[in-house]
Amino acid sequence: MIVGTAMAAESLQGPGFVMMVLTALGLLTLASVPIDIGDPADRVVLTVIGAVGSAQALPMTIGYFAEHAAVATGLVVWSVAGGLVFVASRKLVRSPIATEIIGGVALVAGAAITGVQSVAFATLFGSATAAALIALGTQPGRVLLSLFGSLGLLVNVPWAIRHFFPGEGRVPLLILASGAVIVLVAVWLARMSGRLRRELRH
């Protein structure tokens, strides 16, 4: 199935890439849902093939569509990532922590992808996403989201300053803001370290 969709993508890039992504994600979905699909080895095979297919298909698909419609592509990635975070929070998959990690990374990445078309939108949207992730991370059992929110701030705050404050005069502001964000993130993560160990252990 993966090879077939890859061959189709050679001549029909848009539809072929979409079909390849859907096929790979479909295999991962079968492997992750908490239902009996047969022998445990079947789940392992589906996971490996789905992961390899996703690693091949996602970058090509995102790159292809982002070239012409980066904001729409980024919003699609962001929306799918939000769905993964929601599914993980409801424990609807066999590996909620892994699903939440993938979703958190994809949320930050989805906001960043929009920057190919609009840096202003990407930095504002990314900063808002990061703040929302940090807020969600304060809830019990959701501490991992704080890590991704902190990552989002570290990426988007300096990026926003570079965009909205052009010229040589921005350098002191960039250094000051970046340093402040790093200090705040370090303090925040230090306060969250106990929760992080406790929640991941459970």
VMD Tcl script that draws the C-alpha trace (Angstrom):
set ca {
  {0.00 0.00 0.00}
  {2.76 2.45 0.90}
  {4.78 1.59 -2.20}
  {1.70 1.89 -4.41}
  {0.84 5.36 -3.17}
  {4.50 6.41 -3.50}
  {4.45 5.30 -7.13}
  {1.22 7.22 -7.72}
  {2.80 10.34 -6.19}
  {5.49 10.33 -8.87}
  {2.98 11.30 -11.55}
  {0.14 12.78 -9.48}
  {2.03 14.58 -6.74}
  {-0.80 16.32 -4.94}
  {-3.33 13.47 -4.73}
  {-0.56 10.89 -4.49}
  {1.07 12.58 -1.51}
  {-2.28 12.92 0.26}
  {-3.09 9.24 -0.35}
  {0.35 8.20 0.88}
  {-0.07 10.20 4.10}
  {-3.57 8.87 4.70}
  {-2.38 5.29 4.12}
  {0.53 5.62 6.53}
  {-1.59 7.33 9.19}
  {-4.30 4.72 8.70}
  {-1.81 1.97 9.49}
  {-0.67 3.83 12.60}
  {-4.28 4.32 13.65}
  {-4.96 0.59 13.38}
  {-1.86 -0.07 15.46}
  {-2.75 2.43 18.17}
  {-6.48 2.01 18.77}
  {-7.31 -0.10 21.85}
  {-9.09 -2.89 19.99}
  {-8.13 -6.47 19.25}
  {-6.63 -6.64 15.76}
  {-5.15 -10.12 16.08}
  {-1.70 -11.22 17.09}
  {0.45 -8.60 18.92}
  {3.04 -9.01 16.17}
  {0.49 -7.57 13.73}
  {0.39 -4.38 15.77}
  {4.19 -4.15 15.70}
  {4.28 -4.62 11.92}
  {1.59 -1.97 11.39}
  {3.45 0.44 13.67}
  {6.80 0.00 11.94}
  {5.42 0.25 8.40}
  {3.14 3.15 9.30}
  {5.99 5.03 11.01}
  {8.37 4.51 8.08}
  {5.68 5.54 5.61}
  {4.83 8.64 7.65}
  {8.49 9.63 7.89}
  {8.70 9.45 4.10}
  {5.34 10.98 3.23}
  {4.83 13.82 5.69}
  {7.87 15.98 4.84}
  {7.28 15.64 1.09}
  {3.56 16.37 1.40}
  {4.00 19.37 3.70}
  {6.78 20.76 1.51}
  {4.70 20.34 -1.64}
  {1.58 22.05 -0.32}
  {3.41 24.68 1.76}
  {5.07 26.00 -1.39}
  {1.73 27.32 -2.66}
  {-0.52 27.48 0.41}
  {1.62 27.51 3.53}
  {-0.99 29.02 5.85}
  {-3.62 26.45 4.89}
  {-1.07 23.63 5.10}
  {0.12 24.75 8.51}
  {-3.44 25.05 9.80}
  {-4.22 21.51 8.61}
  {-1.13 20.17 10.40}
  {-2.06 22.19 13.49}
  {-5.65 20.88 13.45}
  {-4.56 17.25 13.12}
  {-2.08 17.80 15.95}
  {-4.82 19.24 18.12}
  {-6.87 16.13 17.45}
  {-3.94 13.94 18.54}
  {-3.56 15.89 21.78}
  {-7.29 15.55 22.44}
  {-7.28 11.81 21.72}
  {-4.29 11.36 24.03}
  {-5.98 13.31 26.82}
  {-9.01 11.00 26.60}
  {-6.80 7.88 26.64}
  {-8.39 6.67 23.40}
  {-5.13 5.16 22.17}
  {-2.82 2.49 23.52}
  {0.14 4.90 23.85}
  {-1.27 8.24 25.03}
  {2.13 9.66 26.01}
  {3.66 8.96 22.60}
  {0.56 10.38 20.92}
  {0.70 13.52 23.05}
  {4.39 13.99 22.22}
  {3.71 13.71 18.49}
  {0.72 16.04 18.79}
  {2.64 18.63 20.82}
  {5.53 18.73 18.36}
  {3.12 18.95 15.43}
  {1.23 21.86 17.03}
  {4.43 23.90 17.23}
  {5.49 22.79 13.76}
  {2.09 23.52 12.21}
  {2.21 27.12 13.42}
  {5.77 27.47 12.11}
  {4.87 26.10 8.65}
  {2.53 29.05 8.09}
  {5.63 31.27 8.18}
  {6.55 30.19 4.66}
  {3.67 32.38 3.50}
  {3.25 34.90 6.34}
  {5.87 35.41 9.04}
  {3.63 37.85 10.91}
  {0.82 35.31 11.14}
  {3.19 32.48 12.04}
  {4.87 34.30 14.92}
  {1.62 35.54 16.45}
  {-0.17 32.23 15.94}
  {2.84 30.29 17.21}
  {3.14 32.45 20.32}
  {-0.57 32.02 21.05}
  {-0.25 28.26 20.56}
  {2.74 28.15 22.91}
  {0.90 30.10 25.59}
  {-2.12 27.80 25.26}
  {0.09 24.72 25.60}
  {1.71 26.09 28.74}
  {-1.75 26.82 30.18}
  {-2.96 23.30 29.34}
  {0.20 21.92 30.91}
  {-0.88 23.23 34.30}
  {-3.70 20.67 34.38}
  {-3.05 17.34 36.13}
  {-1.60 14.71 33.80}
  {-0.79 17.22 31.03}
  {2.65 18.40 32.09}
  {4.25 17.35 28.79}
  {2.33 20.09 27.02}
  {4.28 22.65 29.04}
  {7.48 21.41 27.44}
  {6.14 21.99 23.95}
  {4.72 25.36 24.94}
  {8.13 26.37 26.25}
  {9.72 25.19 22.99}
  {7.20 27.27 21.06}
  {8.07 30.40 23.04}
  {11.80 29.86 22.53}
  {11.20 29.68 18.77}
  {8.52 32.32 18.24}
  {9.55 35.20 20.51}
  {12.96 35.81 18.85}
  {11.40 35.14 15.44}
  {8.69 37.75 16.10}
  {11.25 40.33 17.21}
  {13.34 39.78 14.08}
  {10.25 40.29 11.94}
  {8.48 43.19 13.67}
  {11.61 45.16 14.62}
  {13.83 45.31 11.53}
  {17.19 47.04 11.51}
  {20.32 47.00 13.62}
  {18.54 48.49 16.63}
  {16.68 45.27 17.20}
  {19.78 43.38 18.38}
  {19.67 44.56 22.04}
  {15.93 43.92 22.16}
  {16.41 40.49 20.61}
  {19.10 39.58 23.15}
  {17.05 40.93 26.05}
  {13.81 39.20 25.02}
  {15.52 35.90 24.19}
  {17.37 35.91 27.51}
  {14.17 36.69 29.42}
  {12.30 33.88 27.68}
  {15.13 31.40 28.38}
  {15.19 32.37 32.07}
  {11.40 32.14 32.39}
  {11.32 28.77 30.63}
  {14.14 27.45 32.83}
  {12.36 28.56 36.01}
  {9.07 27.13 34.78}
  {10.58 23.76 33.89}
  {12.41 23.63 37.22}
  {9.09 24.09 39.02}
  {7.51 21.44 36.80}
  {10.30 18.86 37.24}
  {8.58 17.11 40.15}
  {5.30 16.85 38.25}
  {7.13 15.69 35.15}
  {8.79 12.76 36.94}
  {5.63 11.86 38.82}
  {3.21 11.98 35.89}
  {5.49 10.18 33.46}
  {6.12 7.47 36.03}
  {2.37 6.82 36.22}
}
mol new
graphics top color blue
foreach p $ca { graphics top sphere $p radius 0.5 }
foreach p [lrange $ca 0 end-1] q [lrange $ca 1 end] { graphics top cylinder $p $q radius 0.2 }
display resetview
